[in-house]
Amino acid sequence: MNDMVSVIVPVFNSEKTIRRCIDSLLKQTYENIEIILVDDGSNDNSLQHCLGYKETSLKKVKVFSKPNGGVSSARNKGINEAKGKYIQFVDADDFVSKNYTELLVKSMHNNQWVLCGYEEITEKKGGDVASLLPNRYSKKDFLESIFHWIYPENFLFTPWNKIYLREIIITNEILFNADYRVGEDAIFNLEYLNKINSIQVINECLYYYDTTNEMSAMKKIKADWYKANFVITKELRHVISEADLTIEKMEKYADYQNHLTILYFTRMLTFQKEGNVVAHCLFLLKLLRGYKEWQITEPGPQKRVVKQLVYLTEAHFYYLALLEVLFLRMGLKIRNKIKGGSS
């Protein structure tokens, strides 16, 4: 167990957290790692911090700098520079336990993908622990047994708390889609999942996900999600089709994906300015019409089920979106009036 691991860290304006992140990687019990820091055009002292570690780390830390292009382009740069058999991703705001890499590498024996638990660090408390039931799965068993729980619990929508085989990524030209700022991680993971057959899940929480950074992209609701959602759905159906899942399983994921779209859309509408609500509602109708047409023309045995699902739930989702926006916006107005009256 001495194969090199490439740990890729995209860095953008992370001067407050980058040293904590790098220190946790340099303390790894697994020694044969290269830490690839990709500065994405930071305008603070992030790059200087990274270069300082490069000078003192005995060549374990490699630093690359590029014009700002987003986290996906930074991760893609790291993939292109990586030399290890395995690849891990760590965000500059976060940090990891000292045996993060070692335990994941051990679990890669006869496996092609390993997932571990993580702890979410919040402003209000120490953290919420998200752990998994340990087991080894084929792709079909993984999708049928726990994917319905992993999918909404954020395990699919991140590249961290995982380890990948670099050969599979390079051979299949799997990269992060830089056209999207939201949902690109799920697309990457689904493309990878479609090319593998064995997954190991371990229940240790080895990754610490820090959500206290106000600049974190995860705190911003972006309309890009709805464009990326079509690609995610396409990749999801591709994985389901390749795994030869039952009609019932496909129905469950199609239904969940629709609910997910509405959830994010209503959250975005709620915090938009008043004048934009009608435009965003029209955008939703346009998206759902396109979603319906795409699903109906999608080949495969799921065609009949998808067609029925869309037509049966279409009106329900329209009303759900509009009603949720109405009530949430009314609540915000009432809250603002109360604040205004008390000031």
Secondary structure as GFF3:
##gff-version 3
##sequence-region A 1 343
A	DSSP	beta_strand	5	11	.	.	.	ID=ss1
A	DSSP	alpha_helix	18	26	.	.	.	ID=ss2
A	DSSP	beta_strand	33	40	.	.	.	ID=ss3
A	DSSP	alpha_helix	46	56	.	.	.	ID=ss4
A	DSSP	beta_strand	61	66	.	.	.	ID=ss5
A	DSSP	alpha_helix	71	81	.	.	.	ID=ss6
A	DSSP	beta_strand	86	89	.	.	.	ID=ss7
A	DSSP	beta_strand	95	96	.	.	.	ID=ss8
A	DSSP	alpha_helix	100	107	.	.	.	ID=ss9
A	DSSP	beta_strand	113	121	.	.	.	ID=ss10
A	DSSP	beta_strand	128	130	.	.	.	ID=ss11
A	DSSP	beta_strand	135	138	.	.	.	ID=ss12
A	DSSP	alpha_helix	139	145	.	.	.	ID=ss13
A	DSSP	alpha_helix	147	150	.	.	.	ID=ss14
A	DSSP	beta_strand	162	165	.	.	.	ID=ss15
A	DSSP	alpha_helix	166	171	.	.	.	ID=ss16
A	DSSP	alpha_helix	184	193	.	.	.	ID=ss17
A	DSSP	beta_strand	198	210	.	.	.	ID=ss18
A	DSSP	three_ten_helix	217	219	.	.	.	ID=ss19
A	DSSP	alpha_helix	224	242	.	.	.	ID=ss20
A	DSSP	alpha_helix	247	270	.	.	.	ID=ss21
A	DSSP	three_ten_helix	274	276	.	.	.	ID=ss22
A	DSSP	alpha_helix	277	297	.	.	.	ID=ss23
A	DSSP	alpha_helix	303	342	.	.	.	ID=ss24
###
